[in-house]
Amino acid sequence: MRPRLLLGVAAATAGAALWWRKNPSACPYGQRFWVEAPHPIITRERLREVLRPEPGERLLEIGVGTGYYSLEMAEWVGPDGTLELFDLQQEFLDHTLRAAAERDLTNLVPTQGDATALPYEDASVDAVVLTAVLGEIPDSLAALREIRRVLKPAGRLVVGELFGDPHFTTRASLERLGADAGLRLEQRSGNWFGYFGRLVPA
Ligand SMILES: C[S@@+](CC[C@H](N)C(=O)[O-])C[C@H]1O[C@@H](n2cnc3c(N)ncnc32)[C@H](O)[C@@H]1O
């Protein structure tokens, strides 16, 4: 590729990334190949270490995508536990439920909606998981406040972020937003390129 063409492509890519950052919006189902790719650093094993799920718990995953973490999460809580699946787009919920059926998992409950208005009771969820989602929500503080509302007093929120995602939320932003929503960052696992943050009610 000629240098000027290469520069043009790089500038266009950078411009598109900047536009995405300034205009939060949900990843369309048609672009699901992004979320089906391996998630380095924010692996399922690391999520399990940070989340520390227990059999019988009620977990809530917001922004499930194609269920990269969902099936394992449903297995971690076992048949006596529940994984609430919540997503803005019904297609992602349907996709994940099809995959769960193939593994004979029956403890997943799908609900379509917006994270800024969660249809769950106050203090009714043991843990919430949000991976590569927070930056897609235009009013992310409102979503965190809703999460804080539905979390049990001893509950926890785990947020995963991966560098390269145009909606990447830095650790500092997460800590600040969390504090505004009444959540305290108590643990971070990962590195500069990706991390899971564990927040608890302050
Ligand atoms: C980039 S995908 C991440 C999927 C998955 N968590 C993963 O890491 O593979 C973002 C997901 O969040 C959902 N989402 C975006 N905005 C949302 C909102 N306001 N409320 C609920 N879900 C939302 C999208 O529909 C999509 O399924």
The ligand as an SDF file (V2000), in Angstrom:
LIG
                    3D

 27 29  0  0  0  0  0  0  0  0999 V2000
  -19.6900   -5.2010   22.8760 C   0  0  0  0  0  0  0  0  0  0  0  0
  -21.0650   -6.2130   23.3600 S   0  0  0  0  0  0  0  0  0  0  0  0
  -20.3490   -7.1450   24.7030 C   0  0  0  0  0  0  0  0  0  0  0  0
  -20.9660   -8.5120   24.8280 C   0  0  0  0  0  0  0  0  0  0  0  0
  -20.3870   -9.4020   25.9290 C   0  0  0  0  0  0  0  0  0  0  0  0
  -20.5190   -8.8020   27.2420 N   0  0  0  0  0  0  0  0  0  0  0  0
  -18.9480   -9.7570   25.6510 C   0  0  0  0  0  0  0  0  0  0  0  0
  -18.0480   -9.2510   26.3670 O   0  0  0  0  0  0  0  0  0  0  0  0
  -18.6980  -10.5310   24.7320 O   0  0  0  0  0  0  0  0  0  0  0  0
  -22.1490   -5.0740   24.1710 C   0  0  0  0  0  0  0  0  0  0  0  0
  -23.5210   -5.6370   24.5270 C   0  0  0  0  0  0  0  0  0  0  0  0
  -24.1800   -4.6910   25.3720 O   0  0  0  0  0  0  0  0  0  0  0  0
  -25.5240   -4.5090   24.9230 C   0  0  0  0  0  0  0  0  0  0  0  0
  -25.9610   -3.1710   25.3130 N   0  0  0  0  0  0  0  0  0  0  0  0
  -25.5060   -1.9890   24.8420 C   0  0  0  0  0  0  0  0  0  0  0  0
  -26.1590   -0.9680   25.4080 N   0  0  0  0  0  0  0  0  0  0  0  0
  -27.0350   -1.5070   26.2860 C   0  0  0  0  0  0  0  0  0  0  0  0
  -28.0100   -0.9570   27.1740 C   0  0  0  0  0  0  0  0  0  0  0  0
  -28.2110    0.3680   27.2580 N   0  0  0  0  0  0  0  0  0  0  0  0
  -28.7610   -1.8110   27.9100 N   0  0  0  0  0  0  0  0  0  0  0  0
  -28.5810   -3.1560   27.8120 C   0  0  0  0  0  0  0  0  0  0  0  0
  -27.6790   -3.7260   26.9840 N   0  0  0  0  0  0  0  0  0  0  0  0
  -26.9120   -2.9150   26.2210 C   0  0  0  0  0  0  0  0  0  0  0  0
  -25.4200   -4.7300   23.4210 C   0  0  0  0  0  0  0  0  0  0  0  0
  -26.6680   -5.0190   22.8500 O   0  0  0  0  0  0  0  0  0  0  0  0
  -24.4190   -5.8890   23.3380 C   0  0  0  0  0  0  0  0  0  0  0  0
  -25.0490   -7.1390   23.4980 O   0  0  0  0  0  0  0  0  0  0  0  0
  1  2  1  0
  2  3  1  0
  2 10  1  0
  3  4  1  0
  4  5  1  0
  5  6  1  0
  5  7  1  0
  7  8  2  0
  7  9  1  0
 10 11  1  0
 11 12  1  0
 11 26  1  0
 12 13  1  0
 13 14  1  0
 13 24  1  0
 14 15  1  0
 14 23  1  0
 15 16  2  0
 16 17  1  0
 17 18  1  0
 17 23  2  0
 18 19  1  0
 18 20  2  0
 20 21  1  0
 21 22  2  0
 22 23  1  0
 24 25  1  0
 24 26  1  0
 26 27  1  0
M  CHG  2   2   1   9  -1
M  END
$$$$
